[in-house]
């Protein structure tokens, strides 16, 4: 746990950002396997990137994930997210973005 002085930072950040912290169940290695795979991918590839943000961009928008294989082709997390998002959500996100840009 990250600490700043004697105060724990993680619980404060979780609460401030309204994040739901879900702990993995005991004796369920397949749940921990997902994060372990991510950690392994990061360790193997981080030297190829100038920053963490560039790594995350590659991981989410360029690198195909075998776990996201559909019947016809592999997907990136970005493609899978937009493909599964209901059309109404896409329109709402677009309209919110346009309103924000027009008001700036």
C-alpha positions in Angstrom: 0.0 0.0 0.0 1.3 3.4 -0.9 1.8 5.7 2.0 2.5 9.4 2.3 3.9 10.0 5.8 1.7 7.9 8.0 -1.5 8.2 5.9 -2.4 5.4 3.4 -2.9 6.9 -0.1 -4.7 4.0 -1.8 -7.9 3.9 0.3 -8.2 7.7 0.0 -7.7 7.6 -3.8 -10.2 4.8 -4.2 -12.8 6.7 -2.2 -12.1 10.0 -3.9 -12.4 8.5 -7.4 -15.5 6.4 -6.5 -13.7 3.2 -7.4 -15.1 -0.2 -6.4 -12.1 -2.3 -5.1 -12.9 -5.9 -5.9 -10.6 -8.4 -4.2 -10.0 -11.7 -5.9 -11.4 -14.8 -4.2 -9.2 -17.1 -2.2 -7.9 -20.2 -4.1 -9.1 -18.8 -7.5 -5.8 -18.7 -9.6 -7.7 -18.0 -12.8 -8.7 -14.6 -11.5 -5.2 -13.6 -10.5 -3.9 -15.1 -13.8 -5.4 -12.2 -15.7 -3.4 -9.6 -13.8 -0.3 -11.8 -13.8 -0.5 -12.0 -17.6 -0.8 -8.2 -17.8 2.2 -7.9 -15.5 4.2 -10.3 -17.6 3.3 -8.4 -20.8 4.3 -5.1 -19.2 7.7 -6.5 -18.0 8.5 -8.0 -21.4 7.6 -4.9 -23.4 8.1 -1.8 -21.2 11.6 -1.1 -22.5 10.2 -0.6 -26.0 8.3 2.5 -24.9 9.3 6.0 -23.7 6.4 6.2 -21.2 3.7 4.2 -19.5 1.1 6.1 -21.5 2.6 4.9 -24.8 2.8 1.4 -23.5 -0.9 1.5 -22.6 -1.9 3.0 -25.9 -0.1 0.1 -27.7 -1.6 -2.5 -25.3 -5.2 -1.2 -25.8 -5.2 -0.1 -29.4 -2.5 -1.9 -31.3 -1.8 -5.3 -29.7 -4.4 -8.0 -30.5 -5.5 -10.0 -27.5 -6.1 -13.7 -28.0 -8.7 -13.7 -25.2 -10.8 -11.3 -27.3 -10.8 -13.6 -30.3 -14.2 -13.6 -32.0 -15.5 -16.0 -34.6 -13.8 -14.1 -37.4 -10.8 -12.1 -36.1 -8.7 -11.0 -33.2 -9.5 -7.7 -31.5 -7.7 -5.1 -29.5 -9.4 -4.0 -26.2 -10.3 -0.7 -27.9 -12.1 -2.4 -30.8 -13.9 -4.9 -28.4 -15.1 -2.0 -26.2 -16.6 0.0 -29.0 -18.1 -3.0 -30.7 -19.9 -4.1 -27.6 -21.0 -0.6 -26.5 -24.7 0.0 -27.3 -25.4 2.5 -30.0 -27.2 4.8 -27.7 -24.1 5.1 -25.5 -22.0 6.0 -28.5 -24.3 8.7 -29.5 -24.5 10.1 -26.0 -20.7 10.2 -25.7 -20.4 11.9 -29.0 -23.0 14.6 -28.1 -21.3 15.2 -24.7 -18.0 15.6 -26.4 -19.4 18.0 -29.0 -21.1 20.1 -26.4 -17.9 20.3 -24.3 -15.8 21.3 -27.4 -18.4 23.9 -28.4 -18.4 25.4 -24.9 -14.6 25.7 -24.6 
